[in-house]
């Protein structure tokens, strides 16, 4: 008897039951679609970026005895020499002897560096020691830039050989390496051994 009542109830309400089942199926389908969209969105958001941030320029301050003191933007591979060229080079008051002894023109630059060029007869500012420390200060003599008096300071190099060094570099458009100085008449292997740690071509 109970079963007959149940079947009778189902028969009388079959339209409502079918509608309810259909609505439930639609809801399940909609839920799956939104779940899929949400999953895809999360996947996109967590993808890591492969773009590395690289510097395209550095900024340096060039002051003292240069033609155009100021702040300059240079490429990250720039050297001290490049900064001086950007500033127009040394002016007429620049103490070139001091530069040759204290500044390494081949030293790579760093962002925010300052280069100060001392004028003849003037005293170095208090910060000069700190400034030069950023550029691996060297006492080597640049045989591509030094004058006769500077070359004469090298052991075994007198005025005559100093003059030959200058004549050689002018004829050959400079020295490509310190070993090339042995091509100058009067400079042999023994003399080169005495001066090789005191000279540079940069």
PyMOL commands that place a pseudoatom at each C-alpha (Angstrom):
pseudoatom trace, name=CA, resn=UNK, resi=1, chain=A, elem=C, hetatm=0, pos=[0.000, 0.000, 0.000]
pseudoatom trace, name=CA, resn=UNK, resi=2, chain=A, elem=C, hetatm=0, pos=[2.840, 2.389, 0.900]
pseudoatom trace, name=CA, resn=UNK, resi=3, chain=A, elem=C, hetatm=0, pos=[4.601, 1.683, -2.413]
pseudoatom trace, name=CA, resn=UNK, resi=4, chain=A, elem=C, hetatm=0, pos=[1.423, 2.457, -4.355]
pseudoatom trace, name=CA, resn=UNK, resi=5, chain=A, elem=C, hetatm=0, pos=[1.168, 5.853, -2.587]
pseudoatom trace, name=CA, resn=UNK, resi=6, chain=A, elem=C, hetatm=0, pos=[4.808, 6.642, -3.405]
pseudoatom trace, name=CA, resn=UNK, resi=7, chain=A, elem=C, hetatm=0, pos=[4.361, 5.766, -7.087]
pseudoatom trace, name=CA, resn=UNK, resi=8, chain=A, elem=C, hetatm=0, pos=[1.114, 7.735, -7.148]
pseudoatom trace, name=CA, resn=UNK, resi=9, chain=A, elem=C, hetatm=0, pos=[2.864, 10.776, -5.677]
pseudoatom trace, name=CA, resn=UNK, resi=10, chain=A, elem=C, hetatm=0, pos=[5.719, 10.524, -8.194]
pseudoatom trace, name=CA, resn=UNK, resi=11, chain=A, elem=C, hetatm=0, pos=[3.257, 10.201, -11.063]
pseudoatom trace, name=CA, resn=UNK, resi=12, chain=A, elem=C, hetatm=0, pos=[1.304, 13.231, -9.966]
pseudoatom trace, name=CA, resn=UNK, resi=13, chain=A, elem=C, hetatm=0, pos=[4.458, 15.358, -9.508]
pseudoatom trace, name=CA, resn=UNK, resi=14, chain=A, elem=C, hetatm=0, pos=[6.589, 14.043, -12.372]
pseudoatom trace, name=CA, resn=UNK, resi=15, chain=A, elem=C, hetatm=0, pos=[6.718, 17.400, -14.149]
pseudoatom trace, name=CA, resn=UNK, resi=16, chain=A, elem=C, hetatm=0, pos=[8.036, 19.136, -11.054]
pseudoatom trace, name=CA, resn=UNK, resi=17, chain=A, elem=C, hetatm=0, pos=[10.599, 16.377, -10.498]
pseudoatom trace, name=CA, resn=UNK, resi=18, chain=A, elem=C, hetatm=0, pos=[11.841, 16.544, -14.110]
pseudoatom trace, name=CA, resn=UNK, resi=19, chain=A, elem=C, hetatm=0, pos=[12.115, 20.323, -13.864]
pseudoatom trace, name=CA, resn=UNK, resi=20, chain=A, elem=C, hetatm=0, pos=[14.067, 20.075, -10.592]
pseudoatom trace, name=CA, resn=UNK, resi=21, chain=A, elem=C, hetatm=0, pos=[16.464, 17.495, -12.038]
pseudoatom trace, name=CA, resn=UNK, resi=22, chain=A, elem=C, hetatm=0, pos=[17.006, 19.620, -15.134]
pseudoatom trace, name=CA, resn=UNK, resi=23, chain=A, elem=C, hetatm=0, pos=[17.694, 22.719, -13.054]
pseudoatom trace, name=CA, resn=UNK, resi=24, chain=A, elem=C, hetatm=0, pos=[20.171, 20.774, -10.939]
pseudoatom trace, name=CA, resn=UNK, resi=25, chain=A, elem=C, hetatm=0, pos=[21.977, 19.572, -14.063]
pseudoatom trace, name=CA, resn=UNK, resi=26, chain=A, elem=C, hetatm=0, pos=[22.214, 23.124, -15.389]
pseudoatom trace, name=CA, resn=UNK, resi=27, chain=A, elem=C, hetatm=0, pos=[23.616, 24.379, -12.078]
pseudoatom trace, name=CA, resn=UNK, resi=28, chain=A, elem=C, hetatm=0, pos=[26.251, 21.628, -12.061]
pseudoatom trace, name=CA, resn=UNK, resi=29, chain=A, elem=C, hetatm=0, pos=[27.277, 22.558, -15.607]
pseudoatom trace, name=CA, resn=UNK, resi=30, chain=A, elem=C, hetatm=0, pos=[27.535, 26.268, -14.792]
pseudoatom trace, name=CA, resn=UNK, resi=31, chain=A, elem=C, hetatm=0, pos=[29.605, 25.480, -11.695]
pseudoatom trace, name=CA, resn=UNK, resi=32, chain=A, elem=C, hetatm=0, pos=[32.067, 23.414, -13.767]
pseudoatom trace, name=CA, resn=UNK, resi=33, chain=A, elem=C, hetatm=0, pos=[32.450, 26.218, -16.330]
pseudoatom trace, name=CA, resn=UNK, resi=34, chain=A, elem=C, hetatm=0, pos=[33.220, 28.848, -13.666]
pseudoatom trace, name=CA, resn=UNK, resi=35, chain=A, elem=C, hetatm=0, pos=[35.590, 26.472, -11.899]
pseudoatom trace, name=CA, resn=UNK, resi=36, chain=A, elem=C, hetatm=0, pos=[37.477, 25.949, -15.162]
pseudoatom trace, name=CA, resn=UNK, resi=37, chain=A, elem=C, hetatm=0, pos=[37.718, 29.693, -15.777]
pseudoatom trace, name=CA, resn=UNK, resi=38, chain=A, elem=C, hetatm=0, pos=[38.975, 30.323, -12.286]
pseudoatom trace, name=CA, resn=UNK, resi=39, chain=A, elem=C, hetatm=0, pos=[41.625, 27.622, -12.645]
pseudoatom trace, name=CA, resn=UNK, resi=40, chain=A, elem=C, hetatm=0, pos=[42.864, 29.057, -15.954]
pseudoatom trace, name=CA, resn=UNK, resi=41, chain=A, elem=C, hetatm=0, pos=[43.098, 32.540, -14.465]
pseudoatom trace, name=CA, resn=UNK, resi=42, chain=A, elem=C, hetatm=0, pos=[45.171, 31.300, -11.544]
pseudoatom trace, name=CA, resn=UNK, resi=43, chain=A, elem=C, hetatm=0, pos=[47.554, 29.494, -13.889]
pseudoatom trace, name=CA, resn=UNK, resi=44, chain=A, elem=C, hetatm=0, pos=[48.186, 32.666, -15.891]
pseudoatom trace, name=CA, resn=UNK, resi=45, chain=A, elem=C, hetatm=0, pos=[48.783, 34.776, -12.819]
pseudoatom trace, name=CA, resn=UNK, resi=46, chain=A, elem=C, hetatm=0, pos=[51.500, 32.573, -11.319]
pseudoatom trace, name=CA, resn=UNK, resi=47, chain=A, elem=C, hetatm=0, pos=[53.617, 32.323, -14.465]
pseudoatom trace, name=CA, resn=UNK, resi=48, chain=A, elem=C, hetatm=0, pos=[57.063, 33.780, -13.620]
pseudoatom trace, name=CA, resn=UNK, resi=49, chain=A, elem=C, hetatm=0, pos=[58.537, 36.621, -15.631]
pseudoatom trace, name=CA, resn=UNK, resi=50, chain=A, elem=C, hetatm=0, pos=[61.766, 35.856, -17.511]
pseudoatom trace, name=CA, resn=UNK, resi=51, chain=A, elem=C, hetatm=0, pos=[62.617, 39.494, -18.242]
pseudoatom trace, name=CA, resn=UNK, resi=52, chain=A, elem=C, hetatm=0, pos=[65.712, 40.557, -16.286]
pseudoatom trace, name=CA, resn=UNK, resi=53, chain=A, elem=C, hetatm=0, pos=[66.149, 44.203, -15.409]
pseudoatom trace, name=CA, resn=UNK, resi=54, chain=A, elem=C, hetatm=0, pos=[69.371, 45.519, -16.955]
pseudoatom trace, name=CA, resn=UNK, resi=55, chain=A, elem=C, hetatm=0, pos=[70.926, 48.971, -16.795]
pseudoatom trace, name=CA, resn=UNK, resi=56, chain=A, elem=C, hetatm=0, pos=[71.167, 50.779, -20.098]
pseudoatom trace, name=CA, resn=UNK, resi=57, chain=A, elem=C, hetatm=0, pos=[73.177, 53.734, -18.764]
pseudoatom trace, name=CA, resn=UNK, resi=58, chain=A, elem=C, hetatm=0, pos=[75.155, 55.005, -15.795]
pseudoatom trace, name=CA, resn=UNK, resi=59, chain=A, elem=C, hetatm=0, pos=[75.484, 58.558, -14.478]
pseudoatom trace, name=CA, resn=UNK, resi=60, chain=A, elem=C, hetatm=0, pos=[78.843, 60.043, -13.449]
pseudoatom trace, name=CA, resn=UNK, resi=61, chain=A, elem=C, hetatm=0, pos=[80.025, 63.463, -12.239]
pseudoatom trace, name=CA, resn=UNK, resi=62, chain=A, elem=C, hetatm=0, pos=[83.155, 64.972, -13.848]
pseudoatom trace, name=CA, resn=UNK, resi=63, chain=A, elem=C, hetatm=0, pos=[84.615, 67.998, -12.073]
pseudoatom trace, name=CA, resn=UNK, resi=64, chain=A, elem=C, hetatm=0, pos=[87.787, 70.066, -11.776]
pseudoatom trace, name=CA, resn=UNK, resi=65, chain=A, elem=C, hetatm=0, pos=[90.083, 71.034, -14.645]
pseudoatom trace, name=CA, resn=UNK, resi=66, chain=A, elem=C, hetatm=0, pos=[87.989, 69.804, -17.590]
pseudoatom trace, name=CA, resn=UNK, resi=67, chain=A, elem=C, hetatm=0, pos=[86.449, 71.810, -20.424]
pseudoatom trace, name=CA, resn=UNK, resi=68, chain=A, elem=C, hetatm=0, pos=[82.819, 71.096, -19.508]
pseudoatom trace, name=CA, resn=UNK, resi=69, chain=A, elem=C, hetatm=0, pos=[82.382, 69.945, -15.885]
pseudoatom trace, name=CA, resn=UNK, resi=70, chain=A, elem=C, hetatm=0, pos=[79.038, 68.322, -15.193]
pseudoatom trace, name=CA, resn=UNK, resi=71, chain=A, elem=C, hetatm=0, pos=[76.960, 65.178, -14.839]
pseudoatom trace, name=CA, resn=UNK, resi=72, chain=A, elem=C, hetatm=0, pos=[76.965, 62.791, -17.788]
pseudoatom trace, name=CA, resn=UNK, resi=73, chain=A, elem=C, hetatm=0, pos=[75.023, 59.703, -18.866]
pseudoatom trace, name=CA, resn=UNK, resi=74, chain=A, elem=C, hetatm=0, pos=[77.241, 56.964, -20.315]
pseudoatom trace, name=CA, resn=UNK, resi=75, chain=A, elem=C, hetatm=0, pos=[76.931, 53.315, -21.314]
pseudoatom trace, name=CA, resn=UNK, resi=76, chain=A, elem=C, hetatm=0, pos=[77.543, 50.709, -18.558]
pseudoatom trace, name=CA, resn=UNK, resi=77, chain=A, elem=C, hetatm=0, pos=[80.774, 49.570, -20.288]
pseudoatom trace, name=CA, resn=UNK, resi=78, chain=A, elem=C, hetatm=0, pos=[82.353, 53.053, -20.108]
pseudoatom trace, name=CA, resn=UNK, resi=79, chain=A, elem=C, hetatm=0, pos=[85.799, 53.759, -18.670]
pseudoatom trace, name=CA, resn=UNK, resi=80, chain=A, elem=C, hetatm=0, pos=[87.245, 56.795, -16.909]
pseudoatom trace, name=CA, resn=UNK, resi=81, chain=A, elem=C, hetatm=0, pos=[88.670, 57.946, -20.242]
pseudoatom trace, name=CA, resn=UNK, resi=82, chain=A, elem=C, hetatm=0, pos=[85.154, 57.962, -21.768]
pseudoatom trace, name=CA, resn=UNK, resi=83, chain=A, elem=C, hetatm=0, pos=[83.871, 60.218, -18.989]
pseudoatom trace, name=CA, resn=UNK, resi=84, chain=A, elem=C, hetatm=0, pos=[86.704, 62.687, -19.580]
pseudoatom trace, name=CA, resn=UNK, resi=85, chain=A, elem=C, hetatm=0, pos=[85.993, 62.699, -23.328]
pseudoatom trace, name=CA, resn=UNK, resi=86, chain=A, elem=C, hetatm=0, pos=[82.309, 63.406, -22.595]
pseudoatom trace, name=CA, resn=UNK, resi=87, chain=A, elem=C, hetatm=0, pos=[83.406, 66.392, -20.502]
pseudoatom trace, name=CA, resn=UNK, resi=88, chain=A, elem=C, hetatm=0, pos=[85.466, 67.792, -23.385]
pseudoatom trace, name=CA, resn=UNK, resi=89, chain=A, elem=C, hetatm=0, pos=[88.843, 66.575, -22.083]
pseudoatom trace, name=CA, resn=UNK, resi=90, chain=A, elem=C, hetatm=0, pos=[91.344, 68.439, -19.895]
pseudoatom trace, name=CA, resn=UNK, resi=91, chain=A, elem=C, hetatm=0, pos=[91.380, 72.209, -19.942]
pseudoatom trace, name=CA, resn=UNK, resi=92, chain=A, elem=C, hetatm=0, pos=[94.587, 74.283, -20.064]
pseudoatom trace, name=CA, resn=UNK, resi=93, chain=A, elem=C, hetatm=0, pos=[94.949, 74.317, -16.275]
pseudoatom trace, name=CA, resn=UNK, resi=94, chain=A, elem=C, hetatm=0, pos=[94.856, 70.523, -15.815]
pseudoatom trace, name=CA, resn=UNK, resi=95, chain=A, elem=C, hetatm=0, pos=[97.806, 68.985, -13.995]
pseudoatom trace, name=CA, resn=UNK, resi=96, chain=A, elem=C, hetatm=0, pos=[98.561, 66.171, -16.443]
pseudoatom trace, name=CA, resn=UNK, resi=97, chain=A, elem=C, hetatm=0, pos=[101.464, 64.875, -14.345]
pseudoatom trace, name=CA, resn=UNK, resi=98, chain=A, elem=C, hetatm=0, pos=[99.113, 64.446, -11.387]
pseudoatom trace, name=CA, resn=UNK, resi=99, chain=A, elem=C, hetatm=0, pos=[96.580, 62.681, -13.619]
pseudoatom trace, name=CA, resn=UNK, resi=100, chain=A, elem=C, hetatm=0, pos=[99.210, 60.278, -14.981]
pseudoatom trace, name=CA, resn=UNK, resi=101, chain=A, elem=C, hetatm=0, pos=[100.285, 59.325, -11.468]
pseudoatom trace, name=CA, resn=UNK, resi=102, chain=A, elem=C, hetatm=0, pos=[96.906, 59.161, -9.750]
pseudoatom trace, name=CA, resn=UNK, resi=103, chain=A, elem=C, hetatm=0, pos=[94.166, 58.293, -12.217]
pseudoatom trace, name=CA, resn=UNK, resi=104, chain=A, elem=C, hetatm=0, pos=[93.736, 55.056, -14.157]
pseudoatom trace, name=CA, resn=UNK, resi=105, chain=A, elem=C, hetatm=0, pos=[92.028, 56.069, -17.400]
pseudoatom trace, name=CA, resn=UNK, resi=106, chain=A, elem=C, hetatm=0, pos=[91.202, 52.443, -18.225]
pseudoatom trace, name=CA, resn=UNK, resi=107, chain=A, elem=C, hetatm=0, pos=[89.316, 51.793, -14.980]
pseudoatom trace, name=CA, resn=UNK, resi=108, chain=A, elem=C, hetatm=0, pos=[85.647, 50.757, -15.535]
pseudoatom trace, name=CA, resn=UNK, resi=109, chain=A, elem=C, hetatm=0, pos=[83.126, 53.294, -14.277]
pseudoatom trace, name=CA, resn=UNK, resi=110, chain=A, elem=C, hetatm=0, pos=[80.375, 52.622, -11.761]
pseudoatom trace, name=CA, resn=UNK, resi=111, chain=A, elem=C, hetatm=0, pos=[77.012, 54.356, -11.515]
pseudoatom trace, name=CA, resn=UNK, resi=112, chain=A, elem=C, hetatm=0, pos=[77.223, 57.460, -9.328]
pseudoatom trace, name=CA, resn=UNK, resi=113, chain=A, elem=C, hetatm=0, pos=[81.029, 57.821, -9.561]
pseudoatom trace, name=CA, resn=UNK, resi=114, chain=A, elem=C, hetatm=0, pos=[82.782, 61.197, -9.412]
pseudoatom trace, name=CA, resn=UNK, resi=115, chain=A, elem=C, hetatm=0, pos=[86.015, 62.077, -11.216]
pseudoatom trace, name=CA, resn=UNK, resi=116, chain=A, elem=C, hetatm=0, pos=[87.967, 65.152, -10.111]
pseudoatom trace, name=CA, resn=UNK, resi=117, chain=A, elem=C, hetatm=0, pos=[90.848, 66.509, -12.220]
pseudoatom trace, name=CA, resn=UNK, resi=118, chain=A, elem=C, hetatm=0, pos=[93.376, 68.591, -10.313]
pseudoatom trace, name=CA, resn=UNK, resi=119, chain=A, elem=C, hetatm=0, pos=[94.581, 71.931, -11.731]
pseudoatom trace, name=CA, resn=UNK, resi=120, chain=A, elem=C, hetatm=0, pos=[98.264, 72.906, -11.783]
pseudoatom trace, name=CA, resn=UNK, resi=121, chain=A, elem=C, hetatm=0, pos=[99.448, 74.546, -8.585]
pseudoatom trace, name=CA, resn=UNK, resi=122, chain=A, elem=C, hetatm=0, pos=[96.291, 73.696, -6.649]
pseudoatom trace, name=CA, resn=UNK, resi=123, chain=A, elem=C, hetatm=0, pos=[95.814, 71.365, -3.720]
pseudoatom trace, name=CA, resn=UNK, resi=124, chain=A, elem=C, hetatm=0, pos=[93.646, 68.283, -4.007]
pseudoatom trace, name=CA, resn=UNK, resi=125, chain=A, elem=C, hetatm=0, pos=[90.255, 68.558, -2.297]
pseudoatom trace, name=CA, resn=UNK, resi=126, chain=A, elem=C, hetatm=0, pos=[89.737, 66.557, 0.868]
pseudoatom trace, name=CA, resn=UNK, resi=127, chain=A, elem=C, hetatm=0, pos=[87.533, 64.114, -1.035]
pseudoatom trace, name=CA, resn=UNK, resi=128, chain=A, elem=C, hetatm=0, pos=[90.127, 63.405, -3.741]
pseudoatom trace, name=CA, resn=UNK, resi=129, chain=A, elem=C, hetatm=0, pos=[91.653, 60.416, -1.944]
pseudoatom trace, name=CA, resn=UNK, resi=130, chain=A, elem=C, hetatm=0, pos=[88.213, 58.868, -1.600]
pseudoatom trace, name=CA, resn=UNK, resi=131, chain=A, elem=C, hetatm=0, pos=[87.367, 59.638, -5.236]
pseudoatom trace, name=CA, resn=UNK, resi=132, chain=A, elem=C, hetatm=0, pos=[90.525, 58.026, -6.547]
pseudoatom trace, name=CA, resn=UNK, resi=133, chain=A, elem=C, hetatm=0, pos=[89.953, 54.937, -4.413]
pseudoatom trace, name=CA, resn=UNK, resi=134, chain=A, elem=C, hetatm=0, pos=[86.977, 54.142, -6.642]
pseudoatom trace, name=CA, resn=UNK, resi=135, chain=A, elem=C, hetatm=0, pos=[89.289, 53.817, -9.619]
pseudoatom trace, name=CA, resn=UNK, resi=136, chain=A, elem=C, hetatm=0, pos=[92.069, 51.531, -8.343]
pseudoatom trace, name=CA, resn=UNK, resi=137, chain=A, elem=C, hetatm=0, pos=[94.641, 54.288, -7.980]
pseudoatom trace, name=CA, resn=UNK, resi=138, chain=A, elem=C, hetatm=0, pos=[97.926, 53.441, -9.703]
pseudoatom trace, name=CA, resn=UNK, resi=139, chain=A, elem=C, hetatm=0, pos=[101.405, 55.001, -9.820]
pseudoatom trace, name=CA, resn=UNK, resi=140, chain=A, elem=C, hetatm=0, pos=[102.291, 53.399, -13.140]
pseudoatom trace, name=CA, resn=UNK, resi=141, chain=A, elem=C, hetatm=0, pos=[103.530, 55.655, -15.927]
pseudoatom trace, name=CA, resn=UNK, resi=142, chain=A, elem=C, hetatm=0, pos=[101.518, 55.533, -19.138]
pseudoatom trace, name=CA, resn=UNK, resi=143, chain=A, elem=C, hetatm=0, pos=[104.119, 55.200, -21.885]
pseudoatom trace, name=CA, resn=UNK, resi=144, chain=A, elem=C, hetatm=0, pos=[101.531, 56.307, -24.441]
pseudoatom trace, name=CA, resn=UNK, resi=145, chain=A, elem=C, hetatm=0, pos=[100.940, 59.629, -22.667]
pseudoatom trace, name=CA, resn=UNK, resi=146, chain=A, elem=C, hetatm=0, pos=[104.013, 60.426, -20.555]
pseudoatom trace, name=CA, resn=UNK, resi=147, chain=A, elem=C, hetatm=0, pos=[106.385, 63.248, -21.491]
pseudoatom trace, name=CA, resn=UNK, resi=148, chain=A, elem=C, hetatm=0, pos=[110.187, 63.055, -21.434]
pseudoatom trace, name=CA, resn=UNK, resi=149, chain=A, elem=C, hetatm=0, pos=[110.452, 64.122, -17.789]
pseudoatom trace, name=CA, resn=UNK, resi=150, chain=A, elem=C, hetatm=0, pos=[107.997, 61.446, -16.657]
pseudoatom trace, name=CA, resn=UNK, resi=151, chain=A, elem=C, hetatm=0, pos=[109.731, 58.722, -18.661]
pseudoatom trace, name=CA, resn=UNK, resi=152, chain=A, elem=C, hetatm=0, pos=[113.069, 59.846, -17.252]
pseudoatom trace, name=CA, resn=UNK, resi=153, chain=A, elem=C, hetatm=0, pos=[111.793, 58.855, -13.785]
pseudoatom trace, name=CA, resn=UNK, resi=154, chain=A, elem=C, hetatm=0, pos=[111.891, 55.189, -14.774]
pseudoatom trace, name=CA, resn=UNK, resi=155, chain=A, elem=C, hetatm=0, pos=[115.012, 53.275, -13.643]
pseudoatom trace, name=CA, resn=UNK, resi=156, chain=A, elem=C, hetatm=0, pos=[117.657, 53.148, -16.375]
pseudoatom trace, name=CA, resn=UNK, resi=157, chain=A, elem=C, hetatm=0, pos=[115.742, 55.503, -18.679]
pseudoatom trace, name=CA, resn=UNK, resi=158, chain=A, elem=C, hetatm=0, pos=[117.696, 58.702, -19.297]
pseudoatom trace, name=CA, resn=UNK, resi=159, chain=A, elem=C, hetatm=0, pos=[116.749, 61.722, -21.446]
pseudoatom trace, name=CA, resn=UNK, resi=160, chain=A, elem=C, hetatm=0, pos=[118.087, 60.097, -24.630]
pseudoatom trace, name=CA, resn=UNK, resi=161, chain=A, elem=C, hetatm=0, pos=[116.056, 56.880, -24.278]
pseudoatom trace, name=CA, resn=UNK, resi=162, chain=A, elem=C, hetatm=0, pos=[112.979, 58.847, -23.128]
pseudoatom trace, name=CA, resn=UNK, resi=163, chain=A, elem=C, hetatm=0, pos=[113.191, 60.814, -26.377]
pseudoatom trace, name=CA, resn=UNK, resi=164, chain=A, elem=C, hetatm=0, pos=[113.440, 57.563, -28.378]
pseudoatom trace, name=CA, resn=UNK, resi=165, chain=A, elem=C, hetatm=0, pos=[110.338, 56.203, -26.624]
pseudoatom trace, name=CA, resn=UNK, resi=166, chain=A, elem=C, hetatm=0, pos=[108.338, 59.253, -27.681]
pseudoatom trace, name=CA, resn=UNK, resi=167, chain=A, elem=C, hetatm=0, pos=[109.681, 59.079, -31.242]
pseudoatom trace, name=CA, resn=UNK, resi=168, chain=A, elem=C, hetatm=0, pos=[108.776, 55.384, -31.465]
pseudoatom trace, name=CA, resn=UNK, resi=169, chain=A, elem=C, hetatm=0, pos=[105.206, 55.825, -30.214]
pseudoatom trace, name=CA, resn=UNK, resi=170, chain=A, elem=C, hetatm=0, pos=[104.592, 58.765, -32.582]
pseudoatom trace, name=CA, resn=UNK, resi=171, chain=A, elem=C, hetatm=0, pos=[105.888, 56.746, -35.536]
pseudoatom trace, name=CA, resn=UNK, resi=172, chain=A, elem=C, hetatm=0, pos=[103.864, 53.625, -34.633]
pseudoatom trace, name=CA, resn=UNK, resi=173, chain=A, elem=C, hetatm=0, pos=[100.727, 55.344, -33.296]
pseudoatom trace, name=CA, resn=UNK, resi=174, chain=A, elem=C, hetatm=0, pos=[101.391, 54.285, -29.745]
pseudoatom trace, name=CA, resn=UNK, resi=175, chain=A, elem=C, hetatm=0, pos=[102.359, 51.129, -27.890]
pseudoatom trace, name=CA, resn=UNK, resi=176, chain=A, elem=C, hetatm=0, pos=[99.931, 48.189, -28.060]
pseudoatom trace, name=CA, resn=UNK, resi=177, chain=A, elem=C, hetatm=0, pos=[101.480, 46.470, -25.025]
pseudoatom trace, name=CA, resn=UNK, resi=178, chain=A, elem=C, hetatm=0, pos=[104.189, 47.189, -22.473]
pseudoatom trace, name=CA, resn=UNK, resi=179, chain=A, elem=C, hetatm=0, pos=[106.362, 44.470, -24.049]
pseudoatom trace, name=CA, resn=UNK, resi=180, chain=A, elem=C, hetatm=0, pos=[106.537, 46.533, -27.250]
pseudoatom trace, name=CA, resn=UNK, resi=181, chain=A, elem=C, hetatm=0, pos=[108.782, 49.043, -25.477]
pseudoatom trace, name=CA, resn=UNK, resi=182, chain=A, elem=C, hetatm=0, pos=[111.625, 46.546, -25.984]
pseudoatom trace, name=CA, resn=UNK, resi=183, chain=A, elem=C, hetatm=0, pos=[111.513, 47.558, -29.661]
pseudoatom trace, name=CA, resn=UNK, resi=184, chain=A, elem=C, hetatm=0, pos=[112.877, 50.975, -28.698]
pseudoatom trace, name=CA, resn=UNK, resi=185, chain=A, elem=C, hetatm=0, pos=[116.662, 51.146, -29.271]
pseudoatom trace, name=CA, resn=UNK, resi=186, chain=A, elem=C, hetatm=0, pos=[118.510, 50.962, -25.963]
pseudoatom trace, name=CA, resn=UNK, resi=187, chain=A, elem=C, hetatm=0, pos=[115.822, 48.980, -24.077]
pseudoatom trace, name=CA, resn=UNK, resi=188, chain=A, elem=C, hetatm=0, pos=[116.679, 45.318, -23.732]
pseudoatom trace, name=CA, resn=UNK, resi=189, chain=A, elem=C, hetatm=0, pos=[115.270, 42.445, -21.702]
pseudoatom trace, name=CA, resn=UNK, resi=190, chain=A, elem=C, hetatm=0, pos=[117.180, 43.393, -18.528]
pseudoatom trace, name=CA, resn=UNK, resi=191, chain=A, elem=C, hetatm=0, pos=[115.950, 46.990, -18.560]
pseudoatom trace, name=CA, resn=UNK, resi=192, chain=A, elem=C, hetatm=0, pos=[112.409, 45.829, -19.346]
pseudoatom trace, name=CA, resn=UNK, resi=193, chain=A, elem=C, hetatm=0, pos=[112.449, 43.601, -16.257]
pseudoatom trace, name=CA, resn=UNK, resi=194, chain=A, elem=C, hetatm=0, pos=[113.267, 46.685, -14.148]
pseudoatom trace, name=CA, resn=UNK, resi=195, chain=A, elem=C, hetatm=0, pos=[110.451, 48.840, -15.518]
pseudoatom trace, name=CA, resn=UNK, resi=196, chain=A, elem=C, hetatm=0, pos=[107.676, 46.402, -16.510]
pseudoatom trace, name=CA, resn=UNK, resi=197, chain=A, elem=C, hetatm=0, pos=[105.856, 46.753, -13.175]
pseudoatom trace, name=CA, resn=UNK, resi=198, chain=A, elem=C, hetatm=0, pos=[106.062, 50.562, -13.353]
pseudoatom trace, name=CA, resn=UNK, resi=199, chain=A, elem=C, hetatm=0, pos=[104.548, 51.169, -16.794]
pseudoatom trace, name=CA, resn=UNK, resi=200, chain=A, elem=C, hetatm=0, pos=[101.207, 50.799, -18.536]
pseudoatom trace, name=CA, resn=UNK, resi=201, chain=A, elem=C, hetatm=0, pos=[99.755, 51.470, -21.979]
pseudoatom trace, name=CA, resn=UNK, resi=202, chain=A, elem=C, hetatm=0, pos=[96.259, 52.456, -20.702]
for i in range(1, 202): cmd.bond("trace and resi %d" % i, "trace and resi %d" % (i + 1))
show_as sticks, trace
zoom trace
